[in-house]
Amino acid sequence: MNTKHVIVRSVLSAVIFFGCIGIAFAADEEELEVDFSPQVVADYIHAVISADRAIYATHVVDRLQEERVVVATESWKQRKALPLPAQMLLMAGRVVEMGGSGLRYRLASLWPIFEENGPSNVFEEAGLKVVAEDPDDVYSGIMTRGDKRFFKAIYADRAVSKACVNCHNGHILSGKRDFKLGDVMGGIIISFPLPIEKKESPESPG
Ligand code: HEC
C-alpha cells in the first residue's frame, strides 16, 4: 500500500467516525425532546428507594442482628449501633435535599412517632388517607409555589413484617398502637420540580 492510499483511507475513516458521532449526538438531542410523565419518574424513584430500604433491612440489619454482630436501634449514634431502615431513608432524603436538585422524599404517617413525620399540608393529609384505604393507589398531583411547579406523589408504606408492628405499637411516642401485619403504616412522599410552563404566545390578529 503506498502513502497516498494510506492518507485516503485515514481521511475516509475519520469522515465515517466523526459522521457516526454526529449521528449519535443528533439522536441524543431528539431523545431529549421526549416528554416524560412525572408519574413515571416518581414511580422510578419510588422503586429505587423501596429496593434500597428492603435490601438494607434484610441483608444488613437482619443479617448482622441474627449473627449477633450489631443491632439496629433508634438511638444508634449513642449506642454505636445501626440506624433503623426508616432512619436510613429519612437521612438519605435529607442528603438528597441538600444536593439542591429539588428532589425531596421522606417517610410520613397520619400516626407518626415524631410529629415532623406527620402530613405537612392538606394535600399530604388527603394522600396519606387515600393510600391508607387503598395501598395499591398512588396519590399524586401538581403543586404551585410562586412561579414554581412541583409534582408530588404518595405511596403506601405497609407493615411487611412483625417487627414494624411490634416496634411502632410499643413505641412510647407512637400515634397508633393497634397496627397489624399488612396494615398501611404511612407513606413515602416524593416531590420534584417541574419545568416552568411555557406561556402561550398571543395569537397574531387577522
Ligand atoms: C425498632 C423500631 C422500628 C421498626 C422495627 C420499624 N420502625 Fe418505623 N419508625 C421507627 C422510628 C423510631 C421512626 C421515626 C424515625 C425518625 O423520624 O427519625 C419510624 C418512622 C416510621 C415512619 C414515618 C412516620 C413515623 O412514625 O414517624 C413510617 C411510615 C414507618 N416508620 C414505617 C415502618 C415500617 C413499614 C416498618 C417495617 C418495614 C417499620 N417502620 C419498622 C421505628 C421503627
Boltz pocket constraint, residues with backbone or C-beta under 6 A from the ligand:
constraints:
  - pocket:
      binder: B
      contacts: [[A, 72], [A, 73], [A, 74], [A, 84], [A, 86], [A, 87], [A, 90], [A, 107], [A, 108], [A, 109], [A, 111], [A, 112], [A, 113], [A, 114], [A, 117], [A, 157], [A, 158], [A, 159], [A, 160], [A, 161], [A, 163], [A, 164], [A, 165], [A, 167], [A, 168], [A, 185], [A, 186], [A, 187]]
      max_distance: 6.0
